[in-house]
């Protein structure tokens, strides 16, 4: 980790110099973020490397308040002379803007951190010793596992592994200064097979984690992508109507996302939120509880502080169906005259149930098990949404046919009242850590 620690010190020094220089050039308030990121990726197809990339980048972004006028700028040219010229141009340009005093920095007492890097575990200690040979071996093992399991109907398959590390320093002119570092690993595969009717169903399985040891093995990923591809053979629409929907854990974030968009300060301020004025009101069934927790060890959205530098802490968003908080960063909280919470979502955690989704589905005459989405749209202002789906029709708990070419539609203000049970299978390879969710009387359109 010594290399990362050196990067932290260098970036912190760079951000501090940027803040000092911008202040000297006439900025009233300054936020500087200096960052460095590196990533590698390998894609294999047909026994060969199809693509391999390796990249490293460094940049500085700066937010300025000049005569109560605000602007943000970024550059990757970090030479001292170039930075001076960049800052001078940015400050001069800011003076031409309209005033926006709500952009002032937050109270320093609200900024900082409560959790250490050791507690967050955002960087795998073995990451720096992970070599090019290790990456090539991982890619080969994953491709080998997929090819060994591929059915005769396979047209093509590809596997993908990648990893990266990012380090950043944030410094503000009101005294905040800190650094953070995180890493990530991903692995996955995709496959296209032949359907007897001539179609070519596709499937994929991808996983991401902070620590490499957390990722599933090559065999598990291969088994999953093959099973998903075979599951889609012969898929098609069924009769339109209202069905019980079991929403697979990894797919649940699509529906939860329609809720997240309506909670933002931006949507509230611009009157584009169907949840405006609903704090303290019921927006779902008693089973809907969402906790935003940026302190989850190894969480994919964990952080020591948010985009305003505010201390990151666990927050109830919805408790037993009742809306508790919006996402209000410093700027939109001032605009709306409301208390500051935080400007953006971190890890969303939903409580788990006691039964498997299969046990739950067996109690319903007909169930559509939704395990994927294909396009669609949602409107945060009205709450309406419509998404294309993939999945399986189950009757009395038994799968009877694969489903596709259908849409699920509803409204944010009603769909979560239809939540009747959560399964016992939380999906941990996402920043939305949720089990499979069961909804009744959900509208599907097909034939």
N, C-alpha and C positions, 0 to 999 in steps of 0.2 A: 504493500500500500504506500510505500515511500514515494513512488512516482506520483500517485494521486495527491498525496500531501504536498508535494512540491508544486503541483498544478494549482492546488487550493491557494497556497501562499502567493504564487505569481498572479493568479487572477484577482485575488483580493487587492494586491498592490496596484494592479492595472485599474480596477474599478475605483479605488480611492483616488488615483491620479486623475481619472476622468472627472470625478465629482469636483475635485479641487480646481481643475482647469476650467470647467464650465462655470463654476461660481466666480472665478476670476474674470471670465469673459462677460459676466453680467446676468447670469441666471439666478433667480431668487431661490428656487428649489430644484434639486436634481436627484434623480435615481439612476444609477448605472448598474448594469448587469453585464459582467464579463463571463464568457462561457467557452468551453472547449468540449468537443464531442468527437468520438471515434466509433466507427462501426465496421463490421465485416459481414459478408453474406456469401453463401454458396448455394447454387441451385443445380441439381443433377437431373438429367433425363436420359433415358436409353443407355445407361451405363457410362455416361460421360458428364463432365462438368459443362453445363449449359451457360452458366454465368457465375463469375466470382467478382466481388467488389470489396474494396477496402478504402475507407475515406476518413480523413480527419479534418475538422474545421475549427476555427476560432473566430469569435465575433464579440462585438460590444453593442449593446442597445442602451439608449439613454432617453429618459423622459424629463422634460424641462417645463418649468413654470417661469415665465418671463413676463413681468408686468401683468400678472394674473391671466396670462395666455398660455395654453398648454399644447405641447406637441411631443411626439415620440419619433425616434430615428434609430437606424441601425447601420453598422458598417463592419466589414471584415478586413479592412485595411488598417492594421494596428501600428503602423509606423508612427513615431511621435509627431513628425511634421504633418502627416496625413490626418492624424487624430485631431490636432489643433485646428486644421482647416475645416474638418468635418464639424467640429463643435461650433466654430465661429459661424459657419453657414447655417447650422441648425438654430442657433440662437437668433440670428438675424431674421430667418424665415418665421420664427415663432411670433415675432413682434407684429406681423401682418395679420394674425388671426384674431378672432373675436375673443373677448374675455370669458373666462370660465373658472372663477375662483373656487368652485367645488372640487377642483383637481388638486387642491393642496394636500400635502403629505399627512398621514394620520398622526395622531398623538403617539409619541415615542413609547409611552407606557403600554400601548397595545401591541407593540412589536417585540419580536424575539422568538425564543423557542422554549418548550417545556420538555422535549424529548431529545436525547442525544443520538448521534449517528449509530452508536453501538446498539441502542434500543430499536432503531428503525431497521437496521440490517439491510440497507438498500444496495450495498455493494458486496458481491461475493468475494471473500478473501482470496479465492483461487483464480479470480478472473485474470489477474495480471500474468499468471503463469500458464494461461490457456494459449497454446501455441497454434501456429498454422497447421501443423501435423494433426493436432487434436481436432481442429475444425474439419479438416478433410476426412479424418476417420469417422467423425460423427455423421457427416453427410453421406459417406459410403455405407455406413451401417444402416442408416435410415432407408436409403434407396434399396439396399439388399433385402431388408425386411419387407418392404412393400412389394418388390418383384417376386419374392418367394410366395407371397400370399395372393398375388393378383389372379383373378379368374381368367379363363380362356377368352372371355369376351372383352378383355381390356384393350382399348385403343391406344391409350397413352397414360403415363403417370409421371409425376415430377415430385421431387422432394426438396425441402428448403430448410437450411439452418442459418441462423444469424445471431450476432451478439453485439453489444455496444456498451460504452461507458460515457457518461457525461458528467462534467464538473462545472459548477458555476459559482460566482461570487456576486452578492448583491450589496450595494452600498448606497445609502441615502444621505442627503445633506443635513438631515435632522438627527444623525447619530447612529443609525442602524448599519451594521456591517456583519455579514456572516457568509458562510459557504455551505454548499451541499454537493454531494456526489451520489450517483446511482448507476447501476448497471442492469443489464437485461439479457436474457437468452430466449430465443424462439426456435421452435422446430415444428415442421408440419409437412403434409403431403396433399396432393390433389390427384384425382383420377377421373378418366372418362372411359365409359364402357359402352358396349353395343346393346341396345334394347331389341328384342325380337321384332318389334314393329318398325325398326329402322331409326328410332331416335337415339340420342347419345346422352344419357344421363350423366351428370357430373357430381362429384362430391369432394369435400375437403375436410381436413382435420388439422387444426393449428393450436399450438399451446405457447404461452409466454410466461416467464417467471423471472424473478430477480436473481435467484440462485440456480445454477445449472443442475444441481442435484435434485431440485424440486420438479424438473421436467419429467414427464413419463418416459419410459424407455421406448426404443425404436419399435419393438414388437407391438406395444399397446397402440402407438400412433398408427402403425400399419393395419392392425386389426380393425381399428375404428374407420379409417378411410375406406377400406374394402367393404365393411359392413354397410356403411352409409351409401356407397355406390350401388351395391346390390339391392338395398332397400328401395331405391328409386326406380328400379326396373318395372315397367308397366304402370307408372304413376299417371294420374290424371285427376280431373275434377269429379266431385260427387255432387249430389243435389244441394242447392243453396238452402240455407236455413240456420236455425239457432242450435248450436251444439255445445256440449261441455268441452272446454279446451284445456288440455294439459300442455303448458308451455315449458319446454325443456329448460333446464337451469341455464345453460350457456346462451340460449336464445332469449331469455326473459328480459335482458337489458334493452331489447328493441322496444318493448311496450313500456318499460320503466322510463325509457328515454323521453317519451312524450310528456311524462310528468316532470322530468328534470328541466326541460326547456321552458316550461311555464313558471318555474320557480325562480328564474334568474332576475336580477335587478334590472337588466337591460329590457327584458320583456315587460316587466311591471312598469317601468318608467315610460316606455313608449306605448303603453296601453295595448300590449299584444299578449296578455296572459289571461287565460281563463280562470286562473287561481287568484287573481287580484281581489283583495278584500276578504280572503277566506282564512286568514290566520285564526286558529282556535276553532275552526269549523271542521265537520266531518267530511272527508273527501274519499273515503273508502271504508271497507268493512273493518271489523275489529282486528282482523288478521294482518292488516297492512301496517307494518312498522318498518321504518327505514332510519337507520343510524348512519350518519356521515362520520367516518373515523379515519383521519389522516395519520394516526399513530400505529396502525397495524404493522407489526414486524413483517418485512418483505412484501408489503402490500404494493400493488402496481401503481397506486395513486397516493402512496404515503408521502409525507413531506414534513419538514420541521416548521415551516411557515408558508403562508399563501402568497399570492401575487402582489399583495400590498405590504408584505413583510409582517402581517399579523400572525400572532401565535397560533399555531395549528392545534386544534383540540377537538375532541369527540363532541358531536352535536346531534340531538334528535331532530330529524326532519319531519317525520310523521310518526305518531305514537298511537297505536290501536285505532288507526283510521283518522285521527285528528291532526291537521296540519299545524306544526309547531314553529317552523322557521322558513324564511326565504333565504336565497343566496344573495346577500347584500354586501358587496365590497364597499370601501370607503366612499367612492365617488357616488354610486347610486343610492347609498344610504343617505348621504347629504341631499341629493336631489329629491328623494322621497320623504325626507324628514323622519327617517326611521332609524332604529339602532343598527349599528354595524354588526354583521355576523361574519361572513366570509364571502369572497367574491366568486368562488368556483368549487365545484364538487370534487371530493377526494374519493375514498373508498366508500361505496354504499354497501351496507350489510343488512340483510333481511333474515329474520329468525327462521330456523328450520322446524319442520314438523317431526312426527314420530314414525311415519309410514313411507314406504317407497311409492313412487308415482304409479307403478304397476298395480300395487295393492289398491290404491285409490281409484284408478281407472276401472278396475274390475267391478266396482260398485255401480258403475254407470252403464246404461244400455248402449249408448253410442258416444264415443269420444274422438275428437281429433287431437292427436298428439303432434304439436307443432315443434319441429326441431330445426327450422331454418326459415329465413325470410329472403324474398327476392324483390327488392325495390319497394316503392310506395312513397307515401308522404304523410305528414302530420302538420297541423296548424295549431300553434301554441295559443293563438288568440281565441279560437273557438273550442279547442280541445279535440276536434275531429281528427281521426287518423284512418288510414287504409294501407295495408301492406300485403304484398304477395307472399304466399306461404308454401312451405314444403313440409311434409309430415306423413303420418300414418293414421288411417281410420281403424279404431278398435271397437269391437262389439262384444259386450260382456267381458271386457278385458283382453280379448284375443285380437291380434292384428288381422285385418281382413283384406286391406289393400293400401298401397301407397297413394298419397294424395299430393297433387300439385295443380298448377293452373287455377288457383283459387285465391281469393282475397279475404283477409279478416279485417273487419271495420268496427269502429266504435267511437267512443268519446272519453277523454280523460276524466270528465266529471262523473261518469257512470261505470266505466270498466272496473275500477278498483272496488266498487261496491259489490261486484260479482265475484270477487275473490273468496273462495270457500275453504281452501286448504293449501298448505305448503308441504312439500315432500321433505324427505330427510337427506337430500343429496346436494349440499351446497357446492357451487362451482367456484373453485378457488383460483382459476387461471385467468382472472379478469379483475378489474377494479369494481365490478358489480358482483358482489359475493352473495349469490342468491340460490335457493333451491328451486326445483321445478315448482311451478305454481298452477293451481287449478281454478278455473273460472267457469261459471255456469251461464247458459243462455247467451253465448257469444255468437255474433252474426257472421256467417261465412257466405260468400257468394261464389258459385261455381257454375254448374249446368243450369 
